[in-house]
Amino acid sequence: MRKAIRIISYVIMISVVILALAVFMPRTYDVPSPGKRESTRYWNLPAGSRIAYTLIPAVGKKKPYPVIFLQGGPGGPIYDKNISTFAPLAADGYDVYLYDQIGCGFSDRLDHVSDYTADRHKRDLEEIVKKIGAEKVIFIAQSWGAILSTLYIADNPDKVAKVIFTGPGPIQPKQAQTVLSKAPDSLHLRPPVFNNRDANGKTQNIRTRAVAQCATLFGIKLASDEEMDAFQTYLNGQLSKAIVCDTSKAPQAAAGGGFYAQVMTVYSFHELTDPRPKLKGLPIPVMIMKGQCDNQKWDDTQEYLGLFPDHQLVIIPGAGHSISVEQPELYLRTIRQFLN
């Protein structure tokens, strides 16, 4: 009996050690490292955010309202491909701004993870618009960027000239839907082959889950920004398969993602004041672009259509959540037609 007890004790002790190592031992990921970008400039904002951005200056006669691209994520950086995609808009006379939201890309990481909130991102955007100094701005808002733009628009409707929502995420805080509507058959929508759940299941491990729990429950960083941002790059490499119709065209993982910005911003959604009452009926011209294989639910897209009466809906065939990956020419042409 004593021998059996000793064996059980050893097994438990070894299991505890293995678990502790799995949770507390830092990990590395074979992913690209952040590089440099010659076009990067910085804004220092009142809240303490040091924000990296790129300005593509207008060519020729400048339009009165600049374009601001709001990247998806949260925690999604500006990629070189984003800059080259939107460069032609400068030839149309638009100043084009692309910026890394706090906690990702070349922008600073915050010491306290609890400071990453959707409201913080909204306040940063308000200060950025002030820095730019234009009477009004135009948003091209991708995925989470669409959510962020609704928070801004709700409090600053007179500062927005037009909005292009691409693959818009669900307006937050999300409302319970008792009845899920079906997209009209005429739109020919279909689900992507790969989904976010598949990506998370393939990449998450006990340490990443523990790090996320420590951040959301206790507001602490169990792992460094460097380690977790590398994991975010690894995760993004898998998530990229969920943003396309054809997984063979999924973009390769690129550095710059912000893990804590992603986890904590999403965690903060429930704290938001509902922007819908302020958005309802605003006369801002809106275009909603949705890929045929977009992984966002039709009900969420339909909510944007219901809130903004002056809207257009454009379904892009052969494209997923990130339209520009598979249909770059049609993506840009559709945007230019709406703007010009």
N, C-alpha and C positions, 0 to 999 in steps of 0.2 A: 504493500500500500504506500509506504513512504517513497519507494522508488518511483511509483507512478505519479505521486504528487510532485516529486522533483522534476520529472520529465515534463509534466504539464506546466510547471513554473518556468522551466527553461524555454518551452515553446512560447509561452506568453511573453516572456522577457524579450526573446528574439523578435517576436511579432511587433512588440512595442518599438524596438530599436529600428526595425525595417520601416515601420510607419513613420517614425520620427524623421528618419533619413529622407523618406519620400516627400514629407511635408517641408522640412527645413533645409534640405541640401539644395543650393542653387543649381539651376540647370542652364544649359547652353543650347542654342538652336542654330542650325546651319542655314542662315538667312543672310541676305545682303546687308551691309552696314550703311548707315546714313552717309551721304557724301556732302558736297557743297553745291550751291547754286549761285552763280555770279549775279543774278538779278535780284537776290534777296535783300530786302530792306526791313526795317523794324519800326513798329509803333510801340511807344510806352504809354499804356493806358492808366487811367486813374485808379482802377481797382488793383493795380500791381501786375497786370498781364503785360508781358513782353511778347508782342505778336510779330511773327515773320510774314512778310507779304511780297508779292511780285506785282508790279504795275506794268501793264502793256499799254503804252501811251497811244492816244489817238493819232491817226495820220490824216493830214489835210484839215478840212473844216471840222472842228470838234462839235459833237452832239452835246446838248446841255446836260444830259443825265448819264452818269457813268454806270457801267455794269459791275456788279459784285457777284462773284461765284461763291456759293455756299456749299461746301463739300459735305458728302455723306459721312456716316460713322455711327455715333459720335467717335471722335478720335481718329478720323480719317484725314490724312495730310493732303496737301496739294502735290500732285505728281507732275513730272516734266510733261507727260502726255496731256494733262489738263491745260497747261500753258500753251502748248502748240495747237491744241484743239480750238482754243478761243482767240488765238492771235489774229485770225482774219476779221474779227469784229472791230479790231483797232483800225483796219483799213476802211471800215464803214464810218469811222469818226467817233468811236466809243473809247473812252478810257476804260480799261478792263482791270479790275482788281481781283486777285486770288490770294487768300490768306490761310495760314495754318491756325486753326482754332487752338486756344490754350491747351497745352498738354500733348500736342502732337507735332509732327514735322520738325521745323526749325524753331518753333515757338518754345518758350520756357515750359518746364514742368513745375507744378506747384508742390510746395513742401507738405501741405496738408491735403490729403485726398478728398476730404469732405468739402473742399472749396470748389471741386468740379461739380457744378450744377447746371441745369438747363438755363436757369435764371442768370447765372454768371455769364454764360455764353451770350445771352440776349443783351445783357448790359454791356458786354464787350463790343457787340455789334453796334449798339447805339453810339458808343464812343468812336468807333471806326468811321461811321457815317459822318459824325461831327468833324473828325480829322480830315476826311476827304473834302468836306466843305461845299458839296453840291446841294442845290435846293431840294432835289429829289434823286433817288437812285433806282436802278433796275436790278432785280434779283434773278439770277439763274440758280435755282435751289434744287439740289440733288438729295433724294432720300431723307436722311436726318436733316439735311440743310433746309428742306421744305418745312419740317417741323419748327426749326429755329426761325425761319422767316415768318411763320404765322405768329410766333410769340412777339417778334419785332413789330409786325404790321398791326397787331391788336393795339399796341400802345403808341404807334407812330404812323398811322395811316396816311397822313398828309406828306410823309417823306418818301413815299413809294410811288413811282410812276407806272411801272409794269412789273409783272412777275411771271417767270417761267418755272413751273414745277415739273421736275423730271423724276419719274419713279417715286412720287411723294410717299413718305412714311406716314403712319397714322397720327393725326393731330392729337397732341397730349394736353392734359391727361386723357387717356383713352376712355371712351364711354362704353358701357356694357351694351351689346347689341342683342336684342331678343330674337330678331329675325335677320338671318344673313341673306342678302340679295344676290342674285345670280347675274353676272354680266350678260348683256345682250349677245345672242349667238352671232349677230352680224359683226361683232368686233373680233371674232376668231381668236380670243385669248386662250392660252394654254399654260399650264404650270411648267416651270423649269425642270429639267431632268434631275438636277442636284439641288439640295436645299440647305439652309443654314444649319438645321439640326444634324444633317450628315457631317457637315464640316466640324461642328463642335464636338460631335461624338468621336471623330477621328483624331482630334488634336488635343482636347482637354485631358489633363492628368490630375492626380490628387493634389499636387502642389498648386497648380493654377486655380483649382477650385478653392483650396484653402486660402490662397492669397486674395481671391475675390471676396470670400466670406469675411476675412479680417478687415478688408477695406470697407465693406458695406455695413458690417455690424459694429466694428470698433473704430473705424476711421484711421487705421494704421497701415503702413506699407510693410508687409511681411517680406517682400522681395524688392529689389532695386528697380528703378525705372528702366535701366538699361536691359535687365533680364526680361522684364515683362513686356517692354516694347518689342524686344526680339521675338518673344512668343506671339505678340499681336501680329507681327509680320508673317510668322509661320501660319497663324490662324487665317490671316487675310489671303494667304496663298490658296487655302482650301475654300474659303468663302467665295473666291473669285469664280469658282465653278457654278455658283448659284446665281450669278448676275448675268448669265448669258443663256441663249437658246442652245448653242452648240458648245459643249464643254471643251472641245478641242481648240476653241478660240479664247478660252479663259486667259486673262493676262497673268504674267508671272508675278510672284510676290515682289513687292518693292518696299524698302524701309521707310519708316516715318510714322507708323501707327502709334497711337497712344493708348495703352492698356487701361491705366487708371482713369483717364478722361472718358474712355468708353464705358467702363463699368459704372462709375459713379454718376455720370450724367444720366444714364438710363435709370439708375436707382432713384434719381431725384425727380423723375417725371410725376410721381404721385403728389409731390409738394406744390405743383404748379397751379396757378389760378386758371380756370378754364377760359381760353381766349375766344371761344365760339360766339358768345353774345356780342363782342366787339367786332368780330369779323363778318357777321351775318349782314349781307346786303351791301358791303362796301363796293363802290363802283370802280375799283381798280381793274384794269384789263389784265386778264389771266389766261395763260395757256398751260394746259396740263398735257405733258408728253408721257406716254406709257408704252413700254415695250410689250410686244405680243406675249413674251414669256416672263413678264415682270413677276417677281416673287411677293409683291405687296398685294394685299387683298383688294378686291374690287370695291368692297364696302368703304374702305378708307379713301379710295379715289373718288367715289361717289360723294363722300362728305365734302370734299373740296368743291365739287361741282355745285352742290347745294348751297354752300356758303357764299360763293362769289358769282353773282349773276352775270357779269360780263366775262364769260369764259369760252374758251375753245378746248376741245379734247382731240388730241391727235394720237392715234395708235400707230406705233412704228413696227412694221412686220420684220420678222427675223432678228429681233433684238430682245434682250432680257432687261433686267433691272438697270444695268448701266448701258444705256442705249448707244453711247459713243463708241463702245468697244467693237460692236459688230456692224453698226450702221453709221460710221463717222460722217460721211458726206450728207446723208439724209438728215442726220441729227443737226448738223450745222446749218444746212439749207433751211430747215424748218424754223430754227431759231431766228435766222436772218430775215425770213419772210415776216415773222411776227413783229420783230423789232422795227423793221424798215417799211 
